[in-house]
Amino acid sequence: MTHRPYVKYPHKCLRSVAEPVAAVTDETRAIWDEMIEAMDAMPGVGLAAPQLGIMQRLAVVDASDERGQAIRMANPEILHASTQLRDHQEASPNLPGVSAIIARPRAVTVRFLNEAGALEERDFVHLWATSVQHQIDHLNGKMFIDHLSRTKRDMLVKKARKLNR
């Protein structure tokens, strides 16, 4: 199976809020499978549906060492975030060639519809928490560069454009 291409910044999908998923269906599961393939192809530790131009509130995260442990989420929302922050070098296939250190809560509690369509609450820490927050940002039309100063953001966007000509 091949996945659809990553949309490139500044595509409007990357700046739009994704639509909630009413129910987990076979179509939803097929999209998750495609997203996992795209995430593994990067290779990355997470992917949100809008990154592939799919405007649904779907995300996948796999920060495991052995891979194959992807968590599929529909309509994820953060219920609680720790006050302790964790710095991590973040990047996106939608803005290839650049990255930045972003400080995010070290741990989060997230509620989402799981692969079975059941409501689930789960705690994520360290890289798992960073990735979940990064994906939820994408579902809300935000990117990691939005956590930077305007000057730093403009510099990274300019560098990415130059690299990807």
C-alpha positions in Angstrom: 0.0 0.0 0.0 1.2 3.5 -0.8 0.2 6.6 1.1 -0.9 9.8 -0.4 1.7 12.6 -0.4 2.3 14.9 2.6 0.8 18.3 1.9 3.5 21.0 1.8 3.5 24.2 3.9 1.7 26.6 3.6 -1.1 24.4 2.3 -4.5 25.5 3.7 -5.1 22.0 5.3 -2.2 22.7 7.6 -3.9 25.9 8.8 -7.5 24.6 9.1 -9.2 22.9 12.0 -10.0 19.2 11.1 -13.6 17.9 11.4 -14.7 15.7 14.3 -15.2 12.0 13.5 -18.7 10.9 14.2 -17.9 7.2 14.5 -15.0 4.8 13.9 -15.8 2.9 10.7 -13.8 0.6 8.4 -13.0 3.7 6.3 -11.5 5.3 9.5 -9.4 2.2 10.1 -8.2 2.3 6.5 -7.1 5.9 6.9 -5.3 5.0 10.1 -3.5 2.2 8.3 -2.4 4.6 5.6 -1.3 7.1 8.2 0.8 4.5 10.0 2.5 3.6 6.7 3.2 7.3 6.0 4.5 7.8 9.6 6.8 4.8 9.3 8.0 6.0 5.9 9.3 9.3 7.3 10.3 7.7 9.8 8.4 9.6 12.5 6.7 9.1 15.8 3.3 10.5 14.9 1.1 11.8 12.1 -2.2 13.7 11.9 -4.7 13.2 9.0 -4.5 16.8 7.8 -0.8 16.2 7.0 -2.0 14.0 4.2 -4.8 16.4 3.2 -7.5 14.4 5.1 -9.5 16.9 7.1 -10.6 14.5 9.9 -9.6 14.6 13.6 -7.5 11.4 13.3 -4.0 10.9 14.6 -1.5 8.0 15.1 1.4 7.9 17.5 4.2 5.3 17.9 7.1 6.4 20.0 8.1 2.8 20.9 11.6 1.5 20.3 10.5 -1.6 18.4 7.7 0.1 16.4 4.4 -1.6 15.6 2.9 -0.2 18.7 0.9 2.6 17.1 -2.0 4.1 19.0 -4.9 5.2 16.8 -6.9 8.2 18.0 -10.0 9.9 16.7 -11.0 13.3 18.2 -8.2 13.4 20.7 -8.4 16.1 23.4 -6.0 16.9 26.2 -7.7 16.7 29.6 -4.7 17.4 31.7 -1.1 18.6 31.1 1.8 18.6 33.5 3.3 21.8 34.6 6.8 20.3 34.0 8.0 20.9 30.5 10.2 18.8 28.3 12.3 20.1 25.4 12.4 18.1 22.2 13.6 18.6 18.6 10.5 18.7 16.5 10.0 18.6 12.7 7.4 17.9 10.1 7.3 16.2 6.7 5.1 19.2 5.7 8.0 21.6 6.2 11.0 19.3 5.2 14.6 20.1 6.1 14.0 22.2 9.3 13.4 21.5 12.9 13.4 23.4 16.2 13.5 22.6 19.9 10.0 23.0 21.4 9.1 22.9 25.1 5.8 21.1 25.8 4.3 19.5 28.9 6.2 16.4 29.9 3.0 14.4 30.5 -0.6 14.7 29.2 -3.9 12.8 29.8 -5.8 12.5 26.5 -9.3 11.3 25.8 -10.1 9.9 22.3 -12.1 7.3 20.4 -9.9 4.2 20.0 -9.8 1.7 17.1 -12.8 -0.1 18.5 -14.8 3.1 18.6 -14.8 3.2 22.4 -14.0 6.3 24.4 -10.6 5.9 26.1 -8.5 8.0 28.4 -4.7 7.5 28.5 -1.7 9.0 30.1 1.3 9.8 27.8 4.8 10.8 29.0 8.1 11.9 27.4 8.2 11.4 23.6 4.7 9.9 23.5 3.3 13.1 25.2 5.3 15.4 22.9 4.1 13.5 19.8 0.4 13.5 20.9 0.5 17.2 21.5 2.2 17.8 18.1 -0.5 15.8 16.4 -3.4 17.6 18.2 -1.8 20.9 17.2 -2.0 19.7 13.5 -5.7 18.8 14.1 -6.2 22.4 15.3 -4.5 24.0 12.3 -1.2 24.6 14.1 2.4 23.6 13.4 5.4 23.3 15.6 6.8 26.5 14.1 3.8 28.4 15.8 5.5 27.8 19.1 8.5 29.9 18.0 9.1 33.6 17.9 8.1 35.3 14.6 11.7 35.9 13.7 12.7 32.2 14.3 9.6 31.0 12.5 10.3 33.2 9.5 13.9 32.1 9.4 12.9 28.4 9.4 10.2 28.8 6.7 12.7 30.7 4.5 15.3 28.0 5.0 12.8 25.2 4.2 11.7 27.0 1.0 15.4 27.3 -0.1 16.1 23.6 0.6 13.0 22.4 -1.2 13.3 24.4 -4.5 
